């Protein structure tokens, strides 16, 4: 399932190697505990990788096999799933070997029922009466043809940006993190997501090794924000920080302004207001937060609605930075902290301006990273998912 059969499928002349990924699993993961074999498009668009793909699904009793055109159930709202499902069914010729009803039966679990509801069209096989290899190959070629018809049709239409609910975004982020082999509950992901929506400053507290930095990094990456594109930056806090110059910048002896790492992010965020930017202040209480972060905290408190948008007081004046610098609403600051003898406590001023989430659980028995996990593409993220409403 993981090597031999994918190689056989890849060798078929209609499975283009530069377009399709063929991947199999023996199950036992968090998505399904029965084997599956998927043919996925490398292109990441609303109508393909986040929508439908081709997958062989086995019934729990291993008596039936279904070749399906299936919705990625963990990433798409149910109403959108039904809309696209009906859209595809209208394009598939009714009759023959291809079925467009809801009679597929996998197992009784909730996740299996979600997969059953997500199937648009399918071909059913019984292990007691399997067709010839030639027929199986012909069926796969037919299903890939249907898939391409739908993709080509939707790509000719006006580009459509799918509006996702908060729950759908959280499910995608959780699914993306889990596919990396890390363990966080969906409630923890939802807490962080909603905390960022309500305040631009979140503190992740807890003992060392609980994944505070990683959850911030994977959340950002799941919506397309990485260090490579400048939408994610990790800033290690040093114990000798006594003012905001190391974070925001300073005027040198020649009178030139030298921007700090946070100022550089703010400048990029101002130039791309439709993208979210995530800043992680790692070990932020190694220095006194009130000393080096006080300017940012004050500006956060000044945020307000003005002419239909969120604005703030000046973070740096024109006399210092060469222009007035404000804190844009698409910059999200996440601080990670350990509370031990090497760190400083937080004042009420800091805690009043932040949402705080505590991580103190370690799952030593979580070994999913050793398994063959599916590849999950990041969403081409937009600021609208994180913006306060």
Secondary structure, DSSP 8 states (H G I E B T S, - for coil): --SHHHHHHHTSTTS-TTTEEEEEE-S-SSS-SS-EEEEEESS--TTTTTTEEEEEEE-TTSSEEEEEEEE-TTTS-HHHHHHHHHHHHHHS--BTTBB-SS-----SSHHHHHHHHHEEEEEEEETTS---HHHHHHHHHHHHHHHHHHHHHHHHS--------HHHHHHHHHHHHHHTT----HHHHHHHHHHHHH-SEEEEEESTTS-HHHHHHHHHHHTT--TTTTSEEEEE--TT--STHHHHEEE-TTS-EEE-HHHHHHHHHHH-TTS-EEEEEETGGGS-HHHHSHHHHHHHHT-EEETTEEE--EEE-HHHHSS-EE--TTEEEEEEE--STTS----HHHHHTSEEEEE----TT--GGGS-----------GGGTS--
